[in-house]
Amino acid sequence: LCVSPDNFAVQLKALLDRAKPLSLTGLRRSMEQGTHLHKAFVITLDDGYADSLDVAAPILEEYGVPATVFVSTGMIGKPFWWCEVQYLVENAPELPAEISFEAAGRRFRWSRKDISVGARARLLQSFRKLFRRLPFESQEDALAKIRDSFKRKGDDESDVRGMTAEEIAILANMGNIEVGSHLVTHTSLNQLSEDAQRAELRESKERLEEIIGRQVQSFSYPNGRLSRASPRLAREVGYSAGCTSREALTGQGCDPMRLPRAWAGNWDVEHFSQWLRRWRL
């Protein structure tokens, strides 16, 4: 899910050699008008990491490529739990012998049975399972308890975080970047009631519009998951495009609330070019 700056640059160049860049708004309008799109591409970035502004935006600007950055408003200016727990597990000189704490009524217990690389992977997977079951408001407390288990302080943690409100506003004013919603809590919509889905969709939209001073019309589904009702609820709230994680080409007749996407890896130009041929580019 991460691409180095150098590979991102060569991938953009490879795309420009083969296809026309479009904004997400441009794609949606072309679909509405029935315009035939041949060899066109749209760039999207999820979550709202600070490096969307610091790293990705200057490269996109250099190559003249528009993009949409989808922001989780509950993570504005905060660390992402999945990055923080990975940092703690992978960078600990030694794993704790035991980890035990309670969060939102859930008891987490883990004992180190070996010191292999596999132990770290298993612990990381256990943390991920825990967080996906925790209410959003309890995740920060759980993260603090995990830091304490690793005897890590606030100045000894991952520097990966979400953009601040000021950074989001700067990004939105660059001209070639659209800001979209990645909802509030990064919770999969298929796990929520219709009322909770509607709240996620509306609250994130309103918060982003307050920050950037213009309408937010697009969003991406956290973890790519949606319920049967999700597209309808998004339309009711005022969105006109929604991106999934389903890998496919976009064409006429595609539901703008269920847009597919293709996921590029951290590949050099040779590997990336082979991957593009899979998508007829």
Backbone hydrogen bonds, N-H to C=O, Kabsch-Sander energy under -0.5 kcal/mol:
donor,donor_aa,acceptor,acceptor_aa,energy
8,F,4,S,-2.8
9,A,5,P,-2.2
10,V,6,D,-2.0
11,Q,7,N,-2.3
12,L,8,F,-2.2
13,K,9,A,-2.1
14,A,10,V,-2.2
15,L,11,Q,-2.3
16,L,12,L,-2.6
17,D,13,K,-1.7
18,R,15,L,-1.4
19,A,15,L,-2.7
20,K,39,K,-2.6
22,L,41,F,-2.6
27,L,23,S,-2.2
28,R,24,L,-2.5
29,R,25,T,-2.5
30,S,26,G,-2.1
31,M,27,L,-2.3
32,E,28,R,-2.3
33,Q,29,R,-2.2
34,G,30,S,-0.7
34,G,31,M,-0.6
35,T,30,S,-2.2
38,H,36,H,-0.6
41,F,20,K,-2.4
43,I,66,P,-0.5
45,L,68,T,-2.5
48,G,46,D,-0.8
49,Y,46,D,-0.6
50,A,161,R,-2.4
52,S,49,Y,-1.9
53,L,50,A,-1.2
54,D,50,A,-2.0
55,V,51,D,-1.8
56,A,51,D,-2.7
57,A,52,S,-1.9
59,I,55,V,-1.1
60,L,56,A,-2.7
61,E,57,A,-2.6
62,E,58,P,-2.2
63,Y,59,I,-1.8
64,G,60,L,-0.6
64,G,61,E,-0.7
65,V,60,L,-2.5
67,A,176,N,-2.0
68,T,43,I,-2.0
69,V,178,E,-2.8
70,F,45,L,-3.0
70,F,68,T,-0.6
71,V,69,V,-0.5
71,V,180,G,-2.6
72,S,47,D,-2.0
73,T,71,V,-0.8
73,T,183,L,-1.8
74,G,184,V,-1.6
75,M,72,S,-1.8
76,I,73,T,-1.2
77,G,163,M,-1.4
78,K,75,M,-2.5
80,F,160,V,-0.6
81,W,79,P,-0.5
83,C,80,F,-0.8
84,E,80,F,-2.5
85,V,81,W,-2.7
86,Q,82,W,-1.1
87,Y,83,C,-2.4
88,L,84,E,-2.4
89,V,85,V,-2.4
90,E,86,Q,-2.7
91,N,87,Y,-2.0
92,A,88,L,-0.9
99,I,110,W,-2.6
101,F,108,F,-1.9
103,A,106,R,-2.5
106,R,103,A,-2.2
108,F,101,F,-3.3
108,F,106,R,-0.6
109,R,107,R,-0.5
110,W,99,I,-2.1
112,R,97,A,-2.7
113,K,111,S,-0.6
119,A,116,S,-0.9
120,R,116,S,-0.9
121,A,117,V,-1.7
122,R,118,G,-2.4
123,L,119,A,-2.2
124,L,120,R,-2.6
125,Q,121,A,-2.1
126,S,122,R,-2.0
127,F,123,L,-2.3
128,R,124,L,-2.2
129,K,125,Q,-2.1
130,L,126,S,-2.0
131,F,127,F,-2.6
132,R,128,R,-1.9
133,R,129,K,-0.6
133,R,130,L,-1.4
134,L,130,L,-0.7
134,L,131,F,-0.7
138,S,135,P,-1.8
139,Q,135,P,-0.6
139,Q,136,F,-1.3
140,E,136,F,-0.6
142,A,138,S,-2.1
143,L,139,Q,-2.4
144,A,140,E,-2.0
145,K,141,D,-1.9
146,I,142,A,-2.1
147,R,143,L,-2.4
148,D,144,A,-2.0
149,S,145,K,-1.9
150,F,146,I,-1.7
151,K,148,D,-1.1
152,R,147,R,-3.1
156,D,153,K,-1.9
162,G,75,M,-0.5
162,G,78,K,-3.0
163,M,48,G,-2.8
168,I,164,T,-2.3
169,A,165,A,-2.1
170,I,166,E,-2.0
171,L,167,E,-2.5
172,A,168,I,-2.5
173,N,169,A,-1.2
174,M,171,L,-1.5
175,G,172,A,-0.5
178,E,67,A,-2.8
180,G,69,V,-2.6
180,G,178,E,-0.6
181,S,218,S,-2.4
182,H,71,V,-2.8
182,H,183,L,-0.5
189,L,225,R,-1.1
191,Q,188,S,-1.8
192,L,189,L,-1.9
197,Q,193,S,-2.6
198,R,194,E,-2.5
199,A,195,D,-2.0
200,E,196,A,-2.3
201,L,197,Q,-2.7
202,R,198,R,-2.7
203,E,199,A,-2.9
204,S,200,E,-1.7
205,K,201,L,-1.4
206,E,202,R,-2.7
207,R,203,E,-2.2
208,L,204,S,-2.2
209,E,205,K,-2.3
210,E,206,E,-1.9
211,I,207,R,-1.5
212,I,208,L,-2.8
213,G,209,E,-1.9
217,Q,215,Q,-0.6
219,F,241,A,-1.4
220,S,181,S,-2.2
221,Y,243,C,-2.4
224,G,221,Y,-2.6
225,R,222,P,-1.6
230,S,227,S,-0.7
233,L,229,A,-2.4
234,A,230,S,-2.4
235,R,231,P,-2.1
236,E,232,R,-2.2
237,V,233,L,-1.8
238,G,234,A,-1.3
239,Y,234,A,-2.4
240,S,217,Q,-3.2
241,A,217,Q,-1.4
242,G,256,P,-2.9
243,C,219,F,-2.3
244,T,259,L,-3.2
245,S,224,G,-0.6
248,A,246,R,-0.7
254,C,251,G,-1.9
258,R,255,D,-2.4
259,L,242,G,-2.5
259,L,256,P,-0.5
261,R,246,R,-2.6
264,A,262,A,-0.7
267,W,265,G,-2.1
272,F,268,D,-2.7
273,S,269,V,-2.4
274,Q,270,E,-1.8
275,W,271,H,-2.0
276,L,272,F,-2.4
277,R,273,S,-1.6
278,R,274,Q,-0.9
278,R,275,W,-0.6
279,W,275,W,-0.7
279,W,276,L,-1.0
280,R,277,R,-1.6
281,L,276,L,-2.1
